[in-house]
Amino acid sequence: MYAIVERGGKQFRVEEGGKLRVAAFAAEVGSELVLDKVLMLGGSTLSVGTPYVENAQVRAEVVEHGRGDKILVFKKWRRNDSRKLQGHRQNYTTIKITSISA
């Protein structure tokens, strides 16, 4: 069984036992999280929500918090001898899906 859930304005396809990186949020490592914005449930039968599936929940456990790889943003203006280099690392939270219930 799998589900499509919404978290932080993005949609993710999740399965039981799978890990997922989402935008960082304040929660203790080891705490339980309930995702109730389930857009679709799949498996032997398919349930599509309008916009969310009623009484469907995905339970997850917070595994770790971290920072992603550095990306470099380079801007150059021609004929001006001007340039700018910036780096950015996005914070994330890794969660592990423990159960999907309809």
C-alpha positions as a Python dict, from the first residue, in 0.01 Angstrom:
ca = {
    (1, 'M'): (0, 0, 0),
    (2, 'Y'): (120, 350, -77),
    (3, 'A'): (-8, 703, -24),
    (4, 'I'): (41, 1049, -169),
    (5, 'V'): (73, 1301, 115),
    (6, 'E'): (118, 1675, 129),
    (7, 'R'): (378, 1828, 361),
    (8, 'G'): (525, 2178, 343),
    (9, 'G'): (349, 2263, 17),
    (10, 'K'): (498, 1960, -162),
    (11, 'Q'): (356, 1619, -245),
    (12, 'F'): (535, 1292, -170),
    (13, 'R'): (467, 926, -252),
    (14, 'V'): (528, 719, 62),
    (15, 'E'): (524, 350, 153),
    (16, 'E'): (548, 177, 489),
    (17, 'G'): (907, 147, 606),
    (18, 'G'): (1032, 411, 363),
    (19, 'K'): (1231, 720, 456),
    (20, 'L'): (1154, 1069, 335),
    (21, 'R'): (1332, 1405, 347),
    (22, 'V'): (1098, 1698, 407),
    (23, 'A'): (1150, 2066, 483),
    (24, 'A'): (1276, 2118, 838),
    (25, 'F'): (1027, 2154, 1121),
    (26, 'A'): (1057, 2166, 1499),
    (27, 'A'): (1021, 1816, 1646),
    (28, 'E'): (1231, 1596, 1869),
    (29, 'V'): (1416, 1301, 1718),
    (30, 'G'): (1216, 987, 1792),
    (31, 'S'): (882, 1166, 1822),
    (32, 'E'): (579, 1057, 1624),
    (33, 'L'): (424, 1265, 1347),
    (34, 'V'): (77, 1225, 1196),
    (35, 'L'): (30, 1333, 835),
    (36, 'D'): (-342, 1379, 777),
    (37, 'K'): (-329, 1556, 439),
    (38, 'V'): (-354, 1235, 235),
    (39, 'L'): (-434, 1307, -129),
    (40, 'M'): (-450, 949, -253),
    (41, 'L'): (-430, 591, -126),
    (42, 'G'): (-314, 318, -361),
    (43, 'G'): (-266, -55, -354),
    (44, 'S'): (-528, -318, -426),
    (45, 'T'): (-792, -42, -437),
    (46, 'L'): (-747, 321, -530),
    (47, 'S'): (-893, 608, -325),
    (48, 'V'): (-862, 964, -453),
    (49, 'G'): (-953, 1255, -226),
    (50, 'T'): (-1135, 1576, -308),
    (51, 'P'): (-892, 1727, -207),
    (52, 'Y'): (-808, 1491, 84),
    (53, 'V'): (-911, 1134, 161),
    (54, 'E'): (-1138, 1130, 468),
    (55, 'N'): (-1022, 939, 778),
    (56, 'A'): (-685, 856, 621),
    (57, 'Q'): (-364, 901, 817),
    (58, 'V'): (3, 835, 766),
    (59, 'R'): (208, 792, 1083),
    (60, 'A'): (578, 866, 1078),
    (61, 'E'): (872, 886, 1317),
    (62, 'V'): (1131, 1165, 1312),
    (63, 'V'): (1471, 1007, 1241),
    (64, 'E'): (1711, 1302, 1213),
    (65, 'H'): (1759, 1668, 1130),
    (66, 'G'): (2030, 1779, 892),
    (67, 'R'): (2148, 2013, 622),
    (68, 'G'): (2156, 1938, 252),
    (69, 'D'): (2447, 1972, 12),
    (70, 'K'): (2573, 2320, -65),
    (71, 'I'): (2452, 2477, -385),
    (72, 'L'): (2636, 2768, -539),
    (73, 'V'): (2455, 3063, -693),
    (74, 'F'): (2682, 3259, -929),
    (75, 'K'): (2576, 3581, -1095),
    (76, 'K'): (2785, 3779, -1342),
    (77, 'W'): (2708, 4108, -1510),
    (78, 'R'): (2879, 4146, -1845),
    (79, 'R'): (3090, 4449, -1924),
    (80, 'N'): (3079, 4563, -1561),
    (81, 'D'): (3354, 4349, -1408),
    (82, 'S'): (3096, 4254, -1146),
    (83, 'R'): (3011, 3916, -1010),
    (84, 'K'): (2858, 3764, -700),
    (85, 'L'): (2891, 3414, -552),
    (86, 'Q'): (2657, 3286, -284),
    (87, 'G'): (2626, 2948, -118),
    (88, 'H'): (2316, 2794, 39),
    (89, 'R'): (2241, 2481, 242),
    (90, 'Q'): (1877, 2386, 300),
    (91, 'N'): (1771, 2241, 636),
    (92, 'Y'): (1574, 1915, 624),
    (93, 'T'): (1412, 1658, 850),
    (94, 'T'): (1423, 1286, 772),
    (95, 'I'): (1113, 1090, 868),
    (96, 'K'): (1041, 716, 853),
    (97, 'I'): (691, 601, 760),
    (98, 'T'): (559, 357, 1021),
    (99, 'S'): (198, 299, 913),
    (100, 'I'): (-65, 398, 656),
    (101, 'S'): (-428, 370, 762),
    (102, 'A'): (-747, 442, 569),
}
